[in-house]
Structure formats: structure tokens, C-alpha cells
């Protein structure tokens, strides 16, 4: 049942850095906000893909790790917690307008909003998995698709599967604190940066190529060893392990974009100078938006957010005094 209480002013789709700042700024402007994120946690790619790598294009930070940027954005969002409702593990499938209210249908529920701002980047993303039966049982036990904190692997026997930059970088980082690191790749050649590969070959990381994972053994509900097979041979090797990291990369998908009745370009939404899409009341910012001269940078998305929010507020409350005032006048410490 739709009531006044469950109709929000602005619903933001996407909980990455740009989505978080968009939600904060909307809350700062005093409107009711809902934030919908398809993953089980906020932060998007910096939180999932490169939490410990440094970002250099965020104003006022000479350098900041992805996890720290996300932590700061979430802390900032806490300042307007009374204005913002967060929904995790929900992927937006469709939306349609009914009597000036958007009905947003996700994988779990229906949400109601006066306007929508898409800040979902290039779409929902998910890890490429091993492809072995039953692997989901071990996820977040001792099977990981990304590294949140290297400290959790201190003095552990780690096996990493993958051959790209992420796999090689994590192998080199974990070598410093793990008891042993083994890197398994299906080819003799790595896709990672040449300099990183040179460091890898000089390191103590045990390199197993060309091998592919074909099975694993369970002990007390965790993976105790990974079985790998040498490509195009009958040679099998069992690798004892404490933790298994699968670094095959991530896939992004905006498969539902075609159901959204808005003009798009590839995986992004076409927007005007006010960041409004071809459908009135629907906006896009960050990597989700495309226009002439667009730069896909976090800093760009941070600048787009207040503009889109301001336009949405003007649309919702045309008779209100919507003059923007300095933030120092909106929050008192």
C-alpha cells in the first residue's frame, strides 16, 4: 500500500562513492532520500576492487586509499542519517510512473519516489567465479573474490587464482605478511603490468603455470586444498591452503537499462546539462551519465551530484525558495 510515509523525494540507485555523496547532499538539502545498492555493502568499486590502492584525483586528498574514501563518505552520510534510508542487496529491475510517483521495482520490493537519480556506474557488477560446484558454500569463509584487508591473511597459506594486475598485485602484497603465497594461472604469460611480473618472478611467490582449478577438498566447512590440473595434460597437483583468493576480475552489467524507457548510450544514460534523462524526473550522475565532454572520474561525479540534486528539488518543490546556501549554514557542529 502506497502511503505518504513511504514516498521519498529522491531515490538514488547505486551506493558507490558518487551515490553516497549524492545521498549526503540530498539529505543536507533537507529532502527524504532512499539509497538502493545491489551489493551487500556500500562503497562500490573502491570498496570491492581496490580498497587498499591509492586514489589521487579526489580534491583535498593528495592520496587516499579506496577503503578510507568509502569510510569517510559513509561517516559523512551519518550526518544526515535521519533523512536517508539505505537498502542493500536490491537490484533495480524496472520503474514506471504512476500519478506523478515513480514505482521502482527491485529484486526484493517496490519503492516509491518523486524523482530518481541513477549513480550506478556501468551497472551492477559481480565477481567472475571459479566455476566449480559448491563454491558458493565457502564464500566469505575462506574463499574470497576480493581483499578487504591484507591483515586478515597474516601468517596464512594463501593460494591465488588469476593472471591479471589484481592477482599479481595481491600476490606481491600478501607475500610480505603471509606464511606462503602460491599464484595459479592458466597461461605461462601474465596479463599484468610487465614491471609487476618482473617483481613477481623475483619474489618468493610460488608460481604455478599453466594450471587450472578443477576441484577442492572440504575440512570443517572450509576449503582445505585446491586441486589444479596442468593444461592439456593428465598432471594434477593438490595445493594445501588456509585461504583461497579468486582474482578473475569482475563483470558489469546494465542489463535492465533496456527496460527503463530512457535514452542511453551503451551502458550509460544520456543526460542534459541539468543531468536529467529523456524522462522527466529521472537523472543520472557519475559513470551512469553520458554527455558531450564527459570525463569518467570520481571527482567529476562528485561535482555532478549537487547539480542533479538541485534540479530534482526544483522539480519536486517548484514554489519553495530553493536558493542554495553554504553548507556551514545547514549543519551546526
PyMOL commands that set and color helices and strands:
alter all, ss='L'
color gray80, all
select helices_A, chain A and resi 4-6+17-28+44-48+66-80+135-138+150-153+165-175+194-202+257-259+286-288+298-316+327-329
alter helices_A, ss='H'
color red, helices_A
select strands_A, chain A and resi 7-13+33-36+54-55+64-65+84-87+92-98+101-106+110-118+124-127+143-144+157-161+180-184+206-208+211-219+222-230+236-240+243-246+250-253+264-265+268-270+282-284+289-290
alter strands_A, ss='S'
color yellow, strands_A
deselect
rebuild
show_as cartoon
